[in-house]
Amino acid sequence: MKKIAQLLSLLLFFTLFSSVANSSSSISPSPENSHSKSTYQLLLEEYSKINSPTDIKNGLIEEINLKYNRTQAFQTSETSDIDSYISQLNQKYEENQKLERDKERTVGEILTSLYPETNFVTLATSITKEDKITVMKKIIETIDNNKGSSKQVELLQYYVNKFAPYAGEPSLERHISNKQNVITPQAASNSQYDRTVAKQYITNYWNTYNTPKYPNLNNMGGDCANFVSQVLHAGGLAMDTTGGWYINSKQSPPTYPSPSNVTQFNHSWGTADPSPWISAKQFNNRYSGGYSASVDLGFTGQGVIDNIGHFHQKLWTGDVVQLLQKKLWWYEAYHTMVVYTYDSSDVYLAAHSSSTNNTSLKSLAARSTDKKFDFFYIKNGL
């Protein structure tokens, strides 16, 4: 056990060294260098001295080899067609966008019926910030004056919840009904996270669904955040009812393991509203706000390519990568992926919605120059 502790100390030292080295304001690609090589050799020397169960040694050495020696190149019988993968993501995104645009039009129709002197359909569906603000102010006036049915008010409030956080108007932000309380997170770096278990979960479920333990949400806009949350929980991160990162079944087994609408989901499953467990956007809000050991946020596709050495060094199995799409005047997370493995120069991602376990980070970045990437390092080191 003493030797294991020494080895982990070495890993911690190198992780801290890497964190300092990577914290400079100018990130540039860093190919395999003498520091990485000597670290690998030092780790192997310590490994050879460990007198402990084989499974413990193998679990450590597997990650060390992959990160430093890179002798175990990634192999899979599945050939990833990156263009097809991106096409599926874009199709899913456009389907969700159409639903959102339909809701915006309905909001405009509701307001126009209440205030016929103004064409609120045009304003509500406009892409300019000023028009959105005009609509939201009228919505707040409507709700304050108790106008509209309960279903109409619910849809009007949805509009405020969607756009007010990005409007830059404090008077509007006070009317966001689903704004979660700000709490002090227990940093993930202080929690137990077993990457070997997380990887096994990915292996077991990247192309299937762990129902009825968890819901299959493909019929409700996508299952990506739900799947990655399952991976993190399998690896040891505890559900957090205070912070909203949790899900549970209301029946055993659930009546709707694969719900197709909100009513079915709410009947069978309990979670926060909004939920960082199942929503890519809310997942981003949570893990960029202190629940990761460290983050790299807002990299363009070209920025990822230019700094691939940086990400190749920092990312470990079980860390999380998100894609962000431009939404009018801001970027919003819409797809969540988890690191599965890597080879000598690339990182391979797993995900649901468009099921994959071998999407190349480099290829994805090269074909996503209009998007942004956020990286969440769940726990420092192994």
C-alpha positions, 0 to 999 in steps of 0.5 A: 500500500505504501508503494501505491501511495508513492505512485499516486503521489508521483501522479499527483505531482505530475498532474499539478505540474501539468496544471501549472504548465497549462495555465499560461494564457497562451496555449499551444500544441505540445507534442510528446516531449522529454518531460512526458517520456521521463515521467512515464519511465519513472512511473513504470519503475515505481510500478515494477516495485509494487507488491499488490494485487494484480487487478490494482496494478493493471488498473494503474498501468493501463492508464499510464501506458495509454497516456505516456507510452501510447503502445495500446492504440485504440482498436474497434470493429466500429468505423466512425463516419464523422460526417454521418455523425455530424449530420445526425447531430445537426438533424437532431438539433434542427428538429429541436430548433423547429419545436422551439420556433413553433413555441416562439410563434405560439407565444407571439400569437397569444400576445397578439390575441391579448394586444391586437394593436401589435403584431407580436408574432413578428417580434416573438420570432425575431432574431434580434435581442431588442425584439426579444426584450420587448416581448419579454417585457410585455409577457411580464406585464401580462403575467402581473395583470393575471391575463391569459389562461394557465397554459398560456401563462406557462408558455409565456413563462417558458419564453422568459426563462429561455431568453432572459438569461442572455438579455443583459437586463437585470429587471428581466432576470428577476422573472426567471422562474426556473433559476436554480439557487446558487450553492457552494459545490463540493468540488469533484476533485475531492470526490471518488471517481473510478475511471476504470468503472466509468470506462466499463459503463461506456463499454456496456451501454454506448450503443444500448440503454440501461433501462429500466434503471434509467430512462431512454430519452431519445424520443424527447430530444436526445439522450446525450446528457442523460448517458454521460451523467450515468457514466459519471455516476457509475464512476463514483460521483454521487447524485446531488439533490441539492444541486439538481444533478439526480434522477429516480424512478417513480415506479418499479419498474417505471411505466414509461422507461422510454417516454415520448413526451413530458407527461410520460416522463413526469409520470415515471421519473423524478428529477430537477426542473431544469435538470443538469442530469438530462439537459446539455445546457444545464449540465454545462451550467453545473460543471462549468460552475465548480463541479469539475476539477478544472475546465477549458471553455469556449474553444472554437473547432479551429482552436481545438485543432491548434491546441490538440496537444494540450487537450490530448495531454489533459483529457482522461477516460471519463472526462466530458466534452460538450459541443456548443451551437450559436443561438442568436447572440450567444452559444449554448451547449447542445451535445454532451460526450465522454472520453472513451479512449485515445491513441498516440495523437487523438482522443475518442469520444462516446455518446448517445443520441447518435450512438458512438464510442469512437468519434475522433476529437480532431475530426469532429473539431475540423468539421465543427468550425462554426461551433464551440467546445467546452472541456470538463476535467472531472478529477485530476489525475487517474 
